[in-house]
Amino acid sequence: MNPIKILLMAALLCLPLVSVRAQSAAQNTQPARLKILVVHGPNLNLLGTRETNIYGKTSLDDINLRLKEEGKKLSLDVVTVQKNGEGDLVDAIQSAKGTFHAVILNAGAYTHTSIALRDAIAGTGVPVIEVHLSNIYAREEFRKESMIAPVAIGQISGFGGESYILGLHAAASFLNSKK
Ligand code: DQA
């Protein structure tokens, strides 16, 4: 066979390989997806049955499912965790450093009492968005103070389960503005 033809055929046979390589190189240069940790504090595992007149009938599983769906739309990886203990929440905040780009935090009753949580946020520097289902300013006096607010990027309070979705959008907009 004509040597030029042989060369041409060899080149044609190698083409798919070249294009697969080019594709995977392109994939490797894709920017890393933003990762968001959603931290639910004490008693939020009871959502759906707990004081439904205040917190509504949506369960925590439903909220988490919605967060993951909305995360996909916003190209965010969403991981959720619920803990009742203050120390566990401190651990969750500390573990977010270097792994997650931002944290959405509903610290429940610890919002109003926990200097340890506030210190964990200040100490790690992880961007935190504080969320509450209820409007904490329209309730008892003791709920009007948040230990978290001064070290958070911002706070969303009073929109039921939707507060978390708003928090996710706030996180996306905050992080994208930093790019
Ligand atoms: C809450 C408000 C807190 O005062 C309360 O202790 C909670 C839930 C909210 O989401 O509205 O547990 O954080």
Boltz pocket constraint, residues with backbone or C-beta under 6 A from the ligand:
constraints:
  - pocket:
      binder: B
      contacts: [[A, 42], [A, 43], [A, 44], [A, 106], [A, 107], [A, 108], [A, 109], [A, 110], [A, 111], [A, 131], [A, 132], [A, 133], [A, 134], [A, 135], [A, 136], [A, 143]]
      max_distance: 6.0
